[in-house]
Amino acid sequence: MLSVLLAGLLTQTAPQVSARQQGVPIGRGTTVPKVVLSAPSGGWTVDRMLQIEGTVSDATVDPVVVSINGDRYLMRTQGGRFSRKFPAASGKNVVTVMATNKGGTARAQATSYAQVPPVPLKAILTSDTDGVYTDLHIYEPTDASSAGDTLDVTSMAHVYWANTESPSGGTFFLNEQGGDFDQPAYGPYLYIHRAPPQGVYLVATNYWPSGDKAHTVATLNLALFEGTPGEVRRRVRIPLATPGTTRVLAWVNILGDGKAEVYVPSADPKPKGEGWPTNLEEAVKELQKNGDGGGDEGY
């Protein structure tokens, strides 16, 4: 039902839009807003990051909906302006920005072709509610984290908002909105690795609501070896309700040779293939026991 409500917001074009659908507010204006994209301007680029920037005529529209190659995000506006950088996909990047108020929905679109190497590992986390923190946490493999067919999560490299320097070269981007790097809202939180070592990665979220916000839905968009024959894409949507808890969103197994696999505990059977540890559930319990994983909302 949650996804149906959000889909309704994204596709609504008639004036019957309600004032609030699943925590996503719409603008108060009654005339269909106009969206102007100043970036990307289209054409070719060699930049690894894609600037998405523009204006919406109704300054009460906050957030706008951004779609990049089909992956949708909510992005804050300030005085009718929006601006954020996203990792560019190698090749075609179709960017669509949609703004909705009581008058309906307007959109603007641009396509950029990025002449950049493919990104082997990209994780983007958003939520559908303002005023909450759905922090992104990445655990990278290290020489000490794997022993035979078992995994020691406490020996993995923990990359998150307070530790953005990945020892293996991953890049964690803080949620910068209008110069503020600590703003509770929709995100997005970004992590990319341009040369991820082989091994198992843990992607999780830690939830902190505020005020009257009791729950939210976290959305993780994963892209592995994007733009290559071995591309893997997964979208994970999980409701969050218990403050201070860490939820495992996905496990990523980088196998080498441009191949990777994804295991989503909330949707997939437990993996048994090559390179997958046999103790994933036990590893998460050990992480939580050591205080690195928050509460016990669920594996």
N, C-alpha and C positions, 0 to 999 in steps of 0.2 A: 504493500500500500504506500509506503514512504516513497519508493521510486516512482510510482504512478503519479503521486502528487507533485514531485519535483519535475517530472517530465511534462506535466500539465503547465507548469510555470514557464518552462523553456519554449514551449510551442504556442502559448496563448497569443492570439492576435486581436481578439475582440475585447470590448470594454468590460466584459463580465469578470475580469480578474479580481479575485478577492484581495483584501488589504494585506493578507499574510498567508502564505502557503508553506507549511512545514518549516517555519522559522526563517524563510527567505522573504524579506520585506520588498515591496515595490514602491516606486515613486508616487508622490501625491498628485502630480499633474494630471490633467484630464485630456490633454492633447498629446497625441503619439510623439514621443521624443525623437530627436535626430541624433544619430551617432556619427561622429567623424573620427576616422582612424588616421592619425598622423604617422604612425609607425606600427607595423612595417609598411613601407611604401610599395612593396612588390618588387619583382625582378630578382636579381642574383645578389647573394651576400657571401662573405667569407667569415663572418662573425660566428663564434661558437654560441653566443647568447642572442636570443631574439627579443628585441625591444617591442613591447606592446604598449602603445600609448595613444591617447586621444581624448575626446570630450563628448559629453552627452548634454543636450540642451536643457534637460530637466535636472537641475542640481540636486533634487531630492531623490534621484535614483541612486541607491547605494545598497547592494553592490550591482555591478554589471556581470553578465555571464560571458565567460570567455571560452571558446572552443578552439583547440589546437589539434588538427588532424583527428577530430572526433572526440578527444578527451576534454571534458567540461570542467571549468573551475569558476568559483565566485571570486571577484576582485573588488576591493573597496574603491570608492571614489572620494575625492576631496574637492568640494566646490564644483562638481561636474567634470572633474578631470580624473583620469586613471592612468597609471604607469607602472609597469613591472617587467622585469626580464625573465625569460624562460630559456632553458637549454634548447637550442635549435636541433631539429632532427636533420640528419643527412639527407639531402634531396628536398622533396616538396614539403612545405609547411603552409597549410591552409588555416588562416586565423579568422575567426568570426567573433564579433563582439555584439551582444544583444542587451538592450536596455528596455525594461518594462515599467510602465506606470499604469494609472487607471484608464488611460486612453488606449493602451495596447502595447505592442512590442515593435521596436525598430532594430535593425541590424546593419552592420557594415562588415565587409570582408576584404581580405587582401591575401595574396599568395606570394610567398618568398621561396626561392630555391637556394638552399644553403650548400655551398661547396666546402663541407667540413667532414672530417672522419666520423664514422658512426659512433654513437655513444653506447658502449656495451651494457651499462647499468644506469637506469634512471628511475627515481622514485619521487612522486609528487603527491603530497597529502593535503587534503582540504576537508572542511566540515561545512554543514549546511546551516550553521547557527552563529549569529554574532555574539560577542561577549564571552566566548569560551576559549580555552586552550586545548587543542588536540595536537600536542607536540609530537614531532617525528623523531624516532629513535632508530638508529641503524647499528647493528652489531656485525663487525667485519671479522673474517677468519684471520687467525694469526698462526705462527709456527707452533704455539703451545695449545691451541684450542681443539685440535683434532688428534685423537689417539686411536688408530685402527678404525673401527666402525662406530666409535662413540664421540660425542661432542662435549667439551667443557665450555659452557657459555660464559662462565666467569673469567675465562682467559681470552675472550674475544675483545676486539677493540670497540669501545662504545663511542659512537659519534652522534652528537645531538647539539642542542642550542648552547650548552655551556662548554662544549668541547668540539669545536668545528674543524679541528685539524686532524685529518685522518692519517694514521701512520703509513698507510699503503698508497696514499695519493687520492683518496676520494674527496669530494668537495661538498660541504654542507652550507646551504644558503639560509641565512636567517630570514624571518618573515618581515621584510622591510616594507612598510607602508607609509609613504609621505615623510620619510626620514625617521620614523619610529620603528625600532627593531624589537619592541616588546609589546605588541598590540594584540589583545585577544580578539579573534575574529575568524574569518573563513580560511585563513592561510593565503596563499599556498606555502607549504614548507617543501623545500627542494633538496635533493641529494643526487649527485651524479658521480660515477667513477669511470674514467676514460681508459683505465687499464686494470680492471679488477683481478686480483689473484684468484686462482682456482680455489674452490671451497664453498662452504655453506654460509650464507648471510641471513641474519634475522632482521625483519622490518616490523617495527612495533609503534604503537601510539600510547601516549600517556595523557589522560583526560583530567582537566580541571575546569569545572563550570564556574559561573559567577552570577550573582544576583538571582533572578528568577529563572535562569536557564537550567533546567533539570537534566536535560538530555540532548543529544545531537546524533547525527549520523556522520561518521568519518568515511571519506572516500579516498582510496589509494589507487593511483594509476601507475602501473609498473610497465616499463618498456625495456626489453633486453635485446641487445644487438639490433637496435632499430635501424631499418633501412637495408638490412642484409637478408640473405636467404634463411638465416637461422633466427629471424625476429620472433620474439615471444612477447605478447601483450596480455596483461591481466588487469581487470578492474575489481577492486574489493570494496564492498560497502558493509560497514558494521555499526550497529547502534551502540552508543556509549551512554551510560547512566550513572555509574558509581564513581564519585570523585577520587582522584589519586590513583586510579588503577591503570595498569599497563596491559594492553591487549596485543597479542601477536596477530599481525595482519597477514604476514606471508613469510615463508622461507624461500630463499633463492639459492639455487645450486649452480655455480659457474663451473662448467665441466671442461672448458678449454675448447680450442678449435672453433670458436664462434658459436658454441652451443651452451644452452642453459635450460634449467627446469625450474618451475615454480610450484610450491605446495602451499595451498591456502587451507589452514586447519578447519575453518568454518564451512568449507565447501568441498574439499577433496578427500579421497581416501588416503590413508597414511602411505607415503612413498616407500618403495622397497627396492628401487633401482640402484644402479651403480653410483657410489659416492654419497649416498644418503645415510646419515647416522641412524642408528637403531634406537637412540634414547632421547628423541626430541622432547617428548612430554616431560621426562625426568629432568632434562637440561633446563627447561623453563621453570620448573618448580625450584631447582637449585638457584636459579637467577633471582627469583622472588624471595627465597629464604635469606639470601645475602643482601636484600634491601636495594638491589639495583633495578628491580622491575616493577616497583609499586605494589599494588594490591593483588587480589586474587579474583578479578572479575571473570577470568576464564582463559583457558588455553585455546 
